[in-house]
Amino acid sequence: MLIGFGLLMLYPLIWMLGASFKESEFIFSEVSPIPNPVTLDNYKQGWEGSGIGFGTYFLNSTIVSGLSVLGNMFACSLAGFAFARMEFRGKKFLFAAMLATLMLPVHVLLVPQYILFSNLGWVNSFLPLVVPKFLAVDAFFVFLMVQFLRGLPRELDQAAKIDGAGPWQTYWRIILPLTMPALATTAIFTFIWTWNDFLSPLLYLQDPRLYTVPLGLNAFLDASGDSAWGPMFAMAVLSLGPLFGFFLAGQKYLTSGIATTGLKG
């Protein structure tokens, strides 16, 4: 029964995979996901794109997602270390304010953020998509790091202090190497969310040469109804490859990271 439900949930993915190998006139006319005949023209046409190769979109998404992963891993772990292991004035208020940002809908912040980045001259560049990640703006990952760090013995900090290590040395040499499960969880979720993000690139990127994969897929759709469904499905299948690869590579750390941060269901 579980296998049956699993196949039912996977049917849209299986259908899309089959449609990517079908000729355009057979995509919606056949119920079966098995292509007959099989063609690779959709992959060729989709990769060549309309003047801009789809490889450009893959490169742009890789740059944005890679920098976002590095930014969140560094900034959120540093902020989490400050909240979990250091004492300073206003700590409880700032932590509560940080958690309160989780309750704000993303759409509430779109207009003021756009005005800010427009005044900075960052529109039509990767900066609005990447720079905030280095400022620990993702409260969920900060909270995740705090929960993980609270489970580490305080004696580690005391021993490092006795040996003459300051806060930065304690974070970099003692605490950071022990947070690998939480860092892997942060990296995987950041990569998946950034790679699949459609709204933010749509707002800030105007040059087609800067488009990410979601915007590249949207370019195959035509409002007049003459949409290139076959190439779009083919490129959608390829776009899933990095997601599956990144997830499978860090699956072991993801499971242990969620289990040790108090966030398991």
N, C-alpha and C positions, 0 to 999 in steps of 0.2 A: 504493500500500500504506500509506503514511504517512497519507494522507487517510482511508483506511478505519479504521486504528487510532485516529485522532483522533476520528472520528465515534463509534466504539465507546466511547471514554472519555467523550465528551460526552453519550452517550445518557441517563444518569440525569438530567442537567440538562435535556435536551430533554423527557424524560418529565415531569419536575416542572413545566416551563413549560406543557406541554399539559394536565396534570392541573389546573392552576390555572384553566383555562377550561372544565373539564368539570363537569357536574352530579354531585353526590355519588354517585349510584347507578351512574354509569358509570366512575368513577375506576379501580377495581380489576377491573372486569368486561371492560374492553377492553385489548387488548395494544397497539394503535396509539396513539402519543402525540398524534395529531391529534384535537382535540375536535370532536365532532359530536353535538348542536348546541353552539355557542359561547355561553357565559354569563359575565356579569361579576358575578354575585351573590356569588361567592366573595370577590372583592376588596372589595365593599361590606360584606359581613358581617365579613370579617377586619379591615378598617380600623375598623369600629365597635366590634369586640371585645365582651367580656362586661362591660359597665359602664365599662370604661376603654378609651378609644380607642387604637389601635395607634400613633398619632402620638406619644403619651406615651412609649412604649417607644423609638421612634426618637429622640426628644429626649434621653432619659436616656442612650442609647448614644452619641449625639453628644457630650454633655457629658463622659462618662467617657473616651471615646476621644480627644477633643480635648485634654483636660487631660493624659492619659497621654502623648500625642505631645509636647506642650510640655515636660512634665517630663523625659522620656527624652532629648529633644534637648538640653536645657540641662544636666541633671545628668550625663549620660553623656559629653557632649563636654567638660565641665569636668573630670571625673575622668580621662578619657582624656588631656587636656592635662597634668594633673599627672603621670601615669605616663610619658608619652612625652617631655615637654620639661623637667621639673623634677627636681632632685636633693634628696632628703631621706632621713632616717634610716629604715630599715626598708622602703624602697621595694620591693625585690625580694621580701621576705616578704609584704608586703601585696598585691602583684600576684599572687603565687602563690596566696595565700589567696582572692583574688577569682576567679581561674580555677578554683579547687577547688570553688567554689559551683556551677559549671556541672555538676558531677558529682552533685550532690544531687538526688534525686527530689523533685518538687514536693510529693508527698503526705507526705514526712517533715516538712515545715515547716508543714503545715496546722494541726495542733493548737496548737503554741506560738504561731503567728501569731494564731490565733483568740483564744486566752487573752489575749494582749497587747492586741489591739484591743478585746476585751470589757472589760478593765480600764480602758482609756482612754475607754470609752463611745462608741466609734465604730461599733458594730454597728448595722445598719439605716440606714446612710448611705453616701454615696459616698467618704468619707474613706479607708477601708481599700483601696479600689480605685485611688485617685489619689495620695495622699500618698507612698507608697513610690516612685512613679515619680520624684519630685523628690529622692530620696535615692540615685539611681544604684544601684538594687538589681538591675538587669538586666545581669549580667556580660557577656553576649554582645555587647551594644551598646557597653559600655566597651571590650572587647577590639577590636571593630571600629574604634572611634575611635582607639585606640592604634596599630593597624596602619596606619591611614591617615596619622596625624600623623607616624609614623616616616619616611614617605616625603617629607615636606616638608623643604626645606633648613634646616639649623641657622642659616645666615647671616641668615635672617629674624629670629630671636630676637636675635641679636647686634646687628643693625642697629637694632632697636627699643630694645634696652638702651642703645646709644650715644646714641640720641635722647632718652633719659630715661624711657622707658616701663617701668612695673613689670610684674609677672607678669599682673595682671588686665588692664591695657591691652594687653599683647601678645596675650593670649587673645582679648579682645573685638574689637580693631581689626585685628589682623594675621592670627591663626590661624583664628578662627571663620569669616570670610568665605571662606576657602580650603577649608573642609571641607563645602561644599554637597553634593557627591555622597554622602559618608558620612552627613550629616544627613538627606538624602532617603531613603537606605536605612533608617536608623533610624526615620524617620517612617512609612514605608510598612509595614514589618514590625510596628511597634508598633500602628498603626491596625488592621491585619488581625487580629493576635492578640487585641487588646482587644475589637474588635467581635464576634469569634466566641467570646470566652471565656464559658463556661457555668458552670464550677465556682465561681469566685470570687464572682460575683454571687449564685449559689445559696446560698453560705455566709453572706454578710454582709447581703443584702437580704431583708427580711421583709415590708415594705409593698409590695403590688402596684403602687402608684403610682410606686415607685422601680425597678421591674423594667426590665431592659435587653431588647434584641431577642431574644436566645436564650431568656430566661425567658418572654418574651411568646409566643414560638412554642410553648414547652413547655406553656403554659396551654391550648392547643387540644387537648391529649391528655388523655383521660379513662381512668383505670385500669379503669373498668367496661366499657370497650370502645366507648362512645358518643363517639368522637372526631370533631372537626370537621376532617376531612382537607382538604376543599376550601379553606376559609379559611386553614388552616395553610400549604398549598402556595402559595397566592396571596401571603401575607405573606412566605414564604420567598423567593419570587422578588423581591419588592420589597427585601428586606433585602440582596440581592446587589448592588443598584444602587450604593450608596456604596462598596462594596469594589472593584467594577470601575472606577468613576470615579476613586477615589483612586489605584488602581494604574496606570491609563492615564495619569493626569496626571503621575505621577512615574516612569514607566517608563524614560525616558531617563537620569535621574539614578540610578535603581536599578541599571541595567546598568553604568554607569561607576563607581558606588560599590563594587559587588562586585568589579569588575575591578581596582580600584586599592587594595584593602585586603588582598590576598593570600588571599582566601577563595574564589576561583573554583575550580571543580572540575577 
